[in-house]
Amino acid sequence: MSQQPDRSIPRQHHPAGVFFRGMAMGAADIVPGVSGGTIAFITGIYFRLLEAISAAPVAFFRQFLKGDVAGFWRSMDGNFLFCLLAGVLTSVASLASLITWLLDEHPVLIWSFFFGLIVASVWHVGQQVRRVSPALVVPLVVGIAFAWWVTTLPASELDPSGLAFLGAGALAICAMILPGISGSFLLLIMGMYAPVLAAVKSFELGHLGLFLIGCVIGLLSVARLITLAFRHFHDAVLALLTGFMIGALGKVWPWQETLSWRVNSSGKEVPVSQSPVGPETWAQLYGQDPQVLLAMAMAVAGLGLVLAMEWFGGRSERRQAAEGS
């Protein structure tokens, strides 16, 4: 039985544990179709993250502007946010090139891994519902339909201007903080995924700064809204988030038929529209080995990783509860 968000937030996590959770979130956020919010949820820091972000604006005006920097840092759970953000940035900076290469060279296996990860996450988030009722079918179906619609939108091509980086940061971070909605996939739809990834790889401080400002604007505007929604409509919000993840499964299905292509700014052909197909159909279309057994093994590995993170998060919370009693 889950508790109310404001009572279930663990007040202490080991800084190293928070850092590695941040690394896992950063790695997830790089991949279109996988949500860092899902990682935060299953590792037991989601509600603490929401509370810390929500507290920041109030603490800024009540304490920081009055010179109480230490009080401001404590009120917004600064140590937690610092360790988490350090993990996210470390992961993005160090893994961006690797994950891009893996997606290019071993797409079936990597997408199979993420498929298993999201399936396990669907189970985990659904388990948090306190009281199952027929009324929850409505937000569940709405979440499935919305996520499926988003994942079928064709990718566009924006001019990577400063304003585009600012807006992309605001929209992407709102999605990244929601389990089941991939911020990087929204970037892909907006045509900003490649420019943002290129800015990370080449360390373009101007564009990255604007993107981060957009992220801050988006975070401050959506975190408190999500917190209030959980407090007043806990089960309905969880049903909606579960629907988001179910609807996103089509995007991370390992075998996709590309329906249309476009040439990006680097002169490389990239898919615009794709549709999931069976392994045999995919093999006939592209004349390649669908690697079904290896794909199944990778999916099981993704599922096992989520279960391991869930076990680790639960063990950590039980230990903290025992120490506090």
C-alpha positions in Angstrom: 0.0 0.0 0.0 1.6 3.3 -1.1 1.4 6.4 1.1 0.6 10.0 0.2 3.4 11.6 -1.7 4.1 14.2 1.0 4.4 11.5 3.7 6.3 8.9 1.7 9.2 11.0 0.5 12.4 9.6 2.1 14.2 12.5 3.7 17.7 11.0 3.3 19.4 9.1 0.5 23.1 8.5 0.3 24.7 11.1 -2.0 26.4 8.4 -4.1 23.0 6.6 -4.5 21.4 9.9 -5.7 24.3 10.5 -8.1 23.9 7.0 -9.7 20.2 7.5 -9.9 20.9 10.7 -11.7 23.2 8.9 -14.1 20.4 6.4 -14.8 18.0 9.2 -15.5 20.4 11.0 -17.8 21.1 7.8 -19.8 17.3 7.2 -20.2 16.7 10.8 -21.2 19.2 10.6 -24.1 17.1 7.8 -25.7 13.9 8.8 -27.6 11.1 6.7 -26.2 12.5 6.2 -22.7 11.7 8.6 -19.8 14.0 9.7 -17.0 10.9 10.3 -14.9 10.2 6.5 -15.0 13.7 5.9 -13.6 13.1 8.4 -10.8 9.8 6.7 -10.0 11.1 3.2 -9.8 14.2 4.1 -7.8 12.1 5.8 -5.1 13.2 9.5 -5.6 10.3 10.8 -7.8 8.2 12.5 -5.1 11.3 13.9 -3.3 12.4 15.4 -6.6 9.0 17.0 -7.2 8.9 18.4 -3.7 12.5 19.8 -4.0 11.7 21.5 -7.3 8.4 22.9 -6.0 10.1 24.3 -2.9 12.7 26.2 -4.9 10.7 29.3 -6.0 9.3 30.0 -2.5 12.7 29.5 -0.9 14.3 31.8 -3.4 12.0 34.7 -2.5 11.6 34.0 1.3 15.2 33.1 2.0 17.7 33.6 -0.8 16.8 37.3 -1.5 17.0 38.0 2.2 20.5 36.7 2.4 19.7 33.4 4.0 21.6 31.2 1.5 22.0 28.3 3.9 18.3 28.3 4.6 17.5 28.5 0.9 19.7 25.5 0.2 18.1 23.4 2.9 14.6 24.4 2.0 15.0 23.3 -1.7 16.9 20.1 -0.6 20.0 21.5 -2.3 22.3 18.6 -1.6 19.9 16.1 -3.1 19.3 18.2 -6.3 23.0 18.9 -6.7 23.9 15.2 -6.6 21.1 14.2 -8.8 21.9 16.9 -11.4 25.6 16.1 -11.3 24.6 12.5 -12.1 22.4 13.5 -15.0 24.9 15.8 -16.5 27.8 13.3 -16.1 25.7 10.7 -17.8 24.6 12.9 -20.7 28.2 14.2 -21.3 29.8 10.7 -21.1 27.1 8.5 -22.7 25.7 10.6 -25.5 28.2 9.4 -28.1 28.1 5.8 -26.8 24.3 5.5 -26.9 24.1 7.2 -30.3 26.6 4.6 -31.6 24.8 1.7 -30.0 21.5 2.8 -31.6 23.1 3.0 -35.0 25.0 -0.3 -34.8 22.8 -2.5 -32.7 19.3 -1.0 -32.9 17.3 -4.2 -32.4 19.1 -5.2 -29.2 19.2 -1.8 -27.7 15.5 -1.1 -28.4 14.7 -4.6 -27.0 16.4 -3.7 -23.8 14.4 -0.5 -23.5 11.2 -2.3 -24.3 11.8 -4.7 -21.4 12.6 -1.7 -19.2 9.3 0.0 -20.0 7.2 -3.1 -19.6 8.6 -3.6 -16.1 8.0 0.1 -15.4 4.3 -0.3 -16.4 4.0 -3.1 -13.8 5.8 -1.1 -11.2 3.8 2.1 -11.6 0.5 0.2 -11.8 1.4 -1.5 -8.5 1.3 1.9 -6.7 -2.4 2.3 -7.3 -4.1 2.2 -3.9 -7.7 1.3 -4.9 -8.5 -0.3 -8.3 -11.8 0.8 -9.6 -13.6 0.9 -13.0 -13.3 4.7 -13.1 -9.5 4.4 -13.5 -10.1 2.9 -17.0 -10.8 6.4 -18.3 -7.4 8.0 -17.4 -5.7 4.8 -18.4 -7.2 4.8 -21.9 -6.6 8.6 -22.3 -2.9 8.1 -21.4 -2.6 5.2 -23.9 -4.2 7.2 -26.7 -2.3 10.4 -26.0 1.1 8.6 -25.9 0.4 6.6 -29.0 -0.7 9.7 -30.8 2.5 11.5 -29.8 4.7 8.7 -30.9 3.1 8.6 -34.3 3.8 12.3 -35.0 6.3 12.8 -37.9 9.6 14.4 -37.0 10.0 18.0 -38.1 12.9 20.3 -38.7 13.3 23.5 -36.7 15.9 26.1 -37.3 18.2 25.6 -34.3 18.1 29.2 -33.2 18.5 30.4 -29.6 14.8 30.7 -29.2 14.3 27.1 -30.4 16.8 25.8 -27.8 15.0 27.8 -25.1 11.6 26.4 -26.1 12.9 22.9 -26.6 14.3 22.9 -23.1 11.0 24.0 -21.5 8.9 21.4 -23.4 11.4 18.5 -23.1 11.9 18.9 -19.4 8.2 18.8 -18.7 8.0 15.5 -20.5 11.2 14.2 -18.9 9.7 14.6 -15.4 6.6 12.6 -16.3 7.0 8.8 -16.2 6.2 7.3 -19.6 6.7 10.5 -21.6 10.1 10.8 -23.3 11.5 14.3 -23.4 14.1 13.3 -26.0 11.3 11.9 -28.2 9.6 15.3 -28.1 12.9 16.8 -29.1 13.0 14.4 -32.0 9.4 15.4 -33.1 10.4 19.1 -32.9 13.5 18.5 -35.0 15.7 19.6 -32.1 17.1 16.2 -30.9 20.2 16.2 -33.3 21.0 19.9 -32.6 20.8 19.4 -28.8 22.9 16.3 -29.0 25.4 18.0 -31.2 25.6 20.9 -28.7 26.3 18.5 -25.9 29.0 16.7 -27.9 30.8 19.9 -29.0 30.1 21.7 -25.6 28.4 24.8 -27.2 27.9 26.8 -24.0 25.6 29.4 -25.6 23.0 26.9 -26.9 23.4 24.7 -23.8 22.8 27.6 -21.5 19.6 28.6 -23.3 18.4 25.0 -23.2 19.1 24.8 -19.5 17.2 28.1 -18.9 14.3 26.6 -20.8 14.6 23.5 -18.6 14.4 25.6 -15.4 11.3 27.5 -16.7 9.6 24.2 -17.6 10.5 22.5 -14.3 9.2 25.4 -12.1 6.0 25.6 -14.0 5.1 21.9 -14.0 6.5 20.3 -10.8 4.1 21.9 -8.4 1.2 21.1 -10.7 2.2 17.4 -10.7 2.6 17.4 -6.9 -0.9 18.8 -6.4 -2.3 16.4 -8.9 -0.8 13.4 -7.0 -2.1 14.7 -3.6 -5.7 15.1 -4.8 -6.0 12.5 -7.6 -3.3 9.9 -6.7 -4.8 6.8 -8.3 -6.1 8.7 -11.4 -2.7 10.2 -12.1 -1.0 6.9 -11.7 -3.5 5.3 -14.1 -2.8 8.1 -16.6 1.0 7.6 -16.3 0.6 3.9 -16.7 -1.3 4.6 -19.9 1.5 6.9 -21.1 4.0 4.1 -20.8 1.7 1.5 -22.4 1.1 3.9 -25.3 4.8 4.5 -25.7 5.6 0.8 -26.2 5.0 1.0 -29.9 7.8 3.5 -30.3 10.4 1.3 -28.6 9.3 -1.9 -30.3 12.6 -3.3 -31.7 11.4 -4.1 -35.2 10.1 -1.0 -37.1 9.2 -0.5 -40.7 10.3 2.9 -41.9 7.5 4.5 -43.9 9.3 7.7 -44.9 12.7 9.3 -44.7 14.2 12.7 -44.7 17.8 14.1 -45.0 18.9 16.0 -41.9 21.2 19.0 -41.7 24.2 16.7 -41.8 23.2 15.1 -45.1 22.3 11.8 -43.4 19.0 10.0 -44.1 16.9 9.5 -41.0 13.4 8.0 -40.5 10.5 10.4 -40.4 7.7 7.9 -39.9 7.9 4.3 -38.6 5.4 1.5 -37.8 6.0 -1.6 -35.6 6.1 -4.9 -37.4 6.8 -8.5 -36.5 10.4 -9.9 -36.6 9.6 -12.1 -39.6 8.2 -9.2 -41.6 11.1 -7.0 -40.6 13.6 -9.7 -41.8 11.8 -9.9 -45.1 11.7 -6.1 -45.5 15.4 -5.5 -44.7 17.1 -8.9 -45.4 18.7 -8.9 -41.9 18.6 -11.3 -39.0 15.9 -10.2 -36.5 18.0 -11.6 -33.7 14.9 -12.8 -31.9 16.6 -14.8 -29.1 19.1 -12.1 -28.4 16.4 -9.5 -28.4 14.4 -11.5 -25.9 17.5 -11.8 -23.7 18.0 -8.0 -23.8 14.3 -7.4 -23.0 14.6 -9.7 -20.0 17.8 -7.8 -19.0 15.9 -4.5 -19.1 13.0 -6.0 -17.1 15.5 -7.4 -14.6 17.2 -4.1 -14.2 14.0 -2.4 -13.3 13.2 -5.1 -10.7 16.7 -4.7 -9.3 16.3 -0.9 -9.0 12.9 -1.4 -7.4 14.4 -3.9 -4.9 17.3 -1.6 -4.1 15.0 1.4 -3.7 12.7 -0.5 -1.4 15.6 -1.8 0.7 17.0 1.7 1.0 13.7 3.0 2.2 13.2 0.2 4.7 16.6 0.8 6.1 15.9 4.5 6.5 12.6 3.8 8.2 14.3 1.4 10.6 17.0 4.0 11.4 14.3 6.6 12.0 12.2 4.5 14.3 
